[in-house]
């Protein structure tokens, strides 16, 4: 099967989009002459801009389009989007989101072959021509996405994460670091927030970790996050007995990428920026709770993961076992990984 025009539907979330990047590159290598488009929410599009293997970014404004059933402007925007998709005449649509809205858009696009997970939610699999099952060999989402494109005839499965550099963003971050008197490449970034608060490691533990890092390694600590996560970062600053620079709401997505790219270490909850740091190859400690680490751990970098029983949860997405809660992750577990990532395998304190 030779593909000439491909659509990827993966509008969100940020971390999940990162995990699709190897499938994008594998599709390009398998079908080098194909045009590849990606349907994505506008706030996440900067991650994909100027990607060498992507031809077109198609904005999916979920907030607007979700009003299509009662708002004339939103309905018009939906009709415009569907018209654009149909004009593209896609050979294949890969729905990596696995939800009704994305699967139905793939169907409305008129794509000849529509690939998606057999266990898709909201009866989304009804809209697929090819339903792909996840098995024990494809528990990790990166492997599962590669399995899906293999069904379409892809043949190159080298896992490679490509996140383009942006010189303007890098320059802005340099100025931001200079303003805070922090040397480039010699700082630690904490990601203490998450869109899902039950994934957030307690701020008092981040505070103790900050004190231990400062005492042992004398590295400045920055806490990054969105404006809505300012309260978490302010709470962290209040509880820590060492200086922590808050960057809440101060970086665009491209600037956040630039900040993570040159960090000495990133300590993150299981959230989008942590997955970006993993893809960049930055030294990383990523803290997992109820999300199954076997599905979304840093791919090929399991040494960066802190989790309880990461490979004993089968294929389930979410655990309700208290020993998998975020509160069950100890300071000692995270500190051990921090020291390993900074080059010391047997920390004494």
C-alpha positions in Angstrom: 0.0 0.0 0.0 1.5 3.3 -1.1 0.2 6.5 0.6 0.3 9.9 -0.9 -1.8 12.0 1.4 -2.0 11.3 5.1 -4.0 12.8 8.0 -3.1 12.4 11.7 -5.8 13.3 14.1 -4.3 13.9 17.6 -5.6 17.3 18.8 -4.5 16.9 22.5 -3.1 16.5 25.1 0.4 17.9 25.0 2.1 14.8 26.4 0.1 12.5 24.1 1.1 14.6 21.1 4.8 14.1 22.0 4.2 10.3 22.0 2.9 10.4 18.4 6.1 12.1 17.1 7.9 8.8 16.3 4.9 7.6 14.3 5.0 10.9 12.3 8.7 10.3 11.5 8.1 6.7 10.7 5.3 7.6 8.3 7.6 10.0 6.5 10.4 7.5 6.2 8.0 4.8 5.0 6.2 7.1 2.5 8.7 9.9 1.8 6.7 11.4 -1.1 3.5 11.6 1.0 1.9 14.8 2.2 1.3 14.6 5.9 -1.2 16.8 7.7 -1.9 16.9 11.5 -5.2 18.0 13.1 -4.3 19.6 16.4 -5.6 22.2 18.9 -4.1 25.7 18.3 -2.5 25.9 21.7 -0.4 22.8 21.0 0.4 23.6 17.3 3.7 25.4 18.2 5.2 22.0 19.2 4.7 20.9 15.6 5.6 24.0 13.7 8.5 23.6 11.3 8.7 19.9 11.9 10.7 18.5 8.9 8.3 15.6 8.4 5.0 17.5 8.6 3.5 19.2 5.6 0.5 21.0 7.1 -1.0 21.8 10.5 -4.8 21.9 10.6 -6.2 23.8 13.6 -8.9 22.1 15.6 -10.5 24.7 17.9 -12.3 22.4 20.2 -13.8 25.2 22.4 -15.3 26.9 19.3 -16.4 23.7 17.5 -18.0 22.3 20.6 -20.6 25.0 20.3 -21.5 24.1 16.7 -24.9 22.7 17.7 -26.2 26.0 19.0 -23.8 28.7 17.8 -24.1 29.8 14.1 -20.4 31.0 13.9 -19.2 27.7 15.4 -21.4 25.7 13.0 -19.9 27.6 10.1 -16.4 26.9 11.4 -17.2 23.2 11.6 -18.6 23.2 8.0 -15.4 25.0 6.8 -13.2 22.5 8.6 -15.0 19.5 7.1 -14.9 21.1 3.6 -11.2 21.6 3.9 -10.7 18.0 5.0 -12.8 16.6 2.1 -10.9 18.7 -0.4 -7.6 17.2 0.7 -8.8 13.7 -0.4 -6.7 11.7 2.1 -5.6 8.2 1.3 -5.4 7.4 5.0 -6.5 8.9 8.3 -4.7 7.8 11.5 -6.9 8.6 14.6 -4.5 8.4 17.5 -7.0 10.2 19.8 -9.6 7.4 19.7 -12.6 9.6 20.5 -15.9 10.1 18.8 -15.2 13.7 17.6 -11.9 12.7 16.0 -13.1 9.4 14.5 -16.2 11.1 13.0 -14.0 13.9 11.5 -11.9 11.2 9.9 -15.0 9.7 8.4 -16.4 13.1 7.3 -13.1 13.8 5.6 -13.8 11.0 3.2 -10.5 9.3 3.9 -10.4 6.0 2.0 -8.8 4.1 4.9 -9.3 5.1 8.5 -7.1 3.5 11.2 -7.7 3.6 14.9 -7.6 1.6 18.2 -10.0 -1.3 18.4 -10.8 -0.3 22.0 -11.5 3.3 21.2 -13.9 5.1 23.5 -17.4 6.6 22.7 -17.9 4.0 20.0 -15.3 5.8 17.9 -14.2 2.5 16.3 -17.5 2.4 14.3 -15.9 5.0 12.0 -12.7 3.1 11.3 -12.1 0.8 8.3 -9.2 -0.7 10.1 -9.3 -1.4 13.8 -6.0 -2.2 15.5 -5.8 -4.1 18.8 -3.3 -3.3 21.6 -1.4 -6.3 22.9 1.3 -7.0 25.5 4.0 -6.1 23.0 2.4 -2.7 22.3 1.4 -1.6 25.8 3.5 1.6 25.5 1.6 4.1 23.3 4.7 4.7 21.1 4.7 1.0 20.2 1.0 1.0 19.8 1.0 4.0 17.4 3.8 2.3 15.4 1.6 -0.9 15.3 -1.3 1.2 13.9 0.8 2.6 11.0 2.3 -0.8 10.3 -1.2 -2.0 9.5 -1.2 0.7 6.8 2.0 -0.6 5.3 4.6 1.5 7.0 8.0 -0.3 7.2 10.4 2.0 9.1 9.9 1.8 12.8 13.0 3.5 14.1 11.9 5.5 17.2 12.9 9.1 16.9 11.6 12.2 18.6 12.0 15.4 16.7 11.1 18.7 18.3 12.3 21.6 16.2 14.4 24.3 17.7 13.2 27.9 17.6 15.9 30.6 17.6 13.6 33.4 18.7 12.3 31.3 21.6 15.9 30.3 22.6 16.9 34.0 22.6 13.9 34.9 24.8 14.8 32.2 27.3 18.4 33.4 27.4 17.2 36.9 28.3 14.8 35.5 30.9 17.6 33.5 32.5 19.9 36.5 32.5 17.2 38.6 34.1 17.1 36.1 36.9 20.9 35.8 37.1 20.8 32.2 36.1 23.5 30.6 33.9 22.4 28.8 30.8 22.5 25.1 31.0 23.2 25.1 34.7 19.7 25.0 36.4 17.0 22.6 37.5 13.4 23.0 36.3 10.6 21.8 38.5 7.2 21.0 36.9 5.0 20.8 40.1 1.7 21.3 38.4 -0.6 19.3 36.1 -4.0 19.7 34.5 -5.0 16.8 36.7 -4.3 17.8 40.3 -4.3 14.1 41.5 -1.1 13.7 39.5 0.7 16.4 41.5 3.3 15.3 43.9 2.8 17.2 47.2 4.4 20.6 47.1 6.0 20.1 50.5 7.9 17.2 49.0 9.0 19.3 46.1 10.1 21.9 48.7 12.3 19.4 50.6 13.7 18.1 47.3 14.6 21.7 46.3 16.5 22.1 49.6 18.4 18.8 49.1 19.4 19.7 45.5 20.5 23.2 46.5 22.5 21.9 49.5 24.3 19.1 47.5 24.6 20.5 44.0 24.2 24.2 44.4 22.0 24.5 41.4 19.3 27.2 41.0 15.8 25.9 40.8 13.1 27.3 38.5 9.4 26.3 38.7 7.6 26.4 35.3 3.9 26.1 34.7 0.8 27.8 33.3 -0.9 30.8 34.8 -3.5 28.5 36.3 -0.7 26.7 38.1 0.6 29.8 39.8 -1.0 28.8 43.1 0.9 25.6 43.2 4.2 27.3 42.4 3.6 30.1 45.0 2.8 27.4 47.6 6.1 25.6 46.7 8.0 28.9 47.1 6.5 29.5 50.5 7.3 26.0 51.8 10.8 25.8 50.5 13.7 27.2 52.6 15.8 27.9 49.5 15.1 30.4 46.6 12.9 29.1 43.8 12.3 31.3 40.7 8.7 31.2 39.5 8.1 31.2 35.7 4.4 30.5 36.0 2.8 32.0 32.9 6.0 33.5 31.7 6.9 31.2 28.8 5.2 30.4 25.6 5.2 26.7 24.5 8.2 27.3 22.3 10.0 29.1 25.1 9.2 26.3 27.5 10.7 23.8 25.1 13.8 26.0 24.8 14.0 26.2 28.6 13.7 22.4 29.0 16.2 21.7 26.2 19.1 23.3 28.0 18.3 22.4 31.6 20.7 20.5 33.7 17.8 18.5 35.1 14.0 18.4 35.0 11.8 17.0 37.8 8.2 16.7 36.6 4.9 15.2 37.4 3.4 13.0 34.7 2.4 15.9 32.5 3.2 17.4 29.1 6.4 19.3 29.9 7.9 16.2 31.4 7.2 14.3 28.1 8.8 17.1 26.2 11.9 16.9 28.4 12.0 13.1 27.8 11.8 13.6 24.0 14.6 16.2 24.1 16.9 13.8 26.0 17.2 16.2 28.9 18.2 14.6 32.2 14.9 13.9 33.8 13.0 12.6 36.8 9.4 11.9 36.1 6.9 11.0 38.8 4.0 8.7 38.1 0.9 7.9 40.1 -2.3 6.3 38.9 -1.5 6.5 35.1 0.0 3.2 34.0 3.7 3.9 33.5 4.1 0.9 31.2 1.9 2.9 28.7 3.5 6.3 28.9 6.9 6.1 30.6 9.8 8.0 29.0 10.3 5.8 26.0 13.7 4.1 26.1 14.6 6.1 29.2 13.0 4.0 32.0 15.9 5.1 34.3 14.1 8.5 34.5 10.9 7.1 35.9 9.7 7.1 39.5 6.7 4.8 40.0 5.5 2.0 42.2 4.9 -1.3 40.4 5.3 0.2 37.0 5.1 -3.1 35.1 2.5 -5.0 37.1 -0.6 -3.1 36.0 -1.4 -5.0 32.8 -2.9 -2.8 30.0 -5.1 -0.7 32.3 -5.0 3.0 31.8 -5.8 4.0 35.4 -5.2 2.4 38.7 -7.3 2.9 41.8 -4.9 1.0 44.1 -3.8 3.4 47.0 -0.2 2.2 46.6 -0.2 3.8 43.1 -1.4 7.1 44.3 0.9 10.2 44.1 1.2 10.3 47.9 2.8 6.9 47.8 5.9 8.2 46.0 8.5 9.1 48.7 11.1 11.8 48.8 13.8 9.1 49.0 12.6 7.5 45.7 12.7 10.8 43.9 16.0 11.9 45.5 17.7 8.7 44.4 16.7 9.3 40.8 17.8 12.9 41.0 21.3 11.9 42.1 21.5 9.2 39.4 20.5 11.7 36.7 23.1 14.2 38.0 25.8 11.5 37.9 25.8 9.9 41.4 24.4 6.4 41.8 24.7 6.0 45.6 23.6 9.2 47.3 24.4 9.4 51.0 21.9 12.2 51.9 
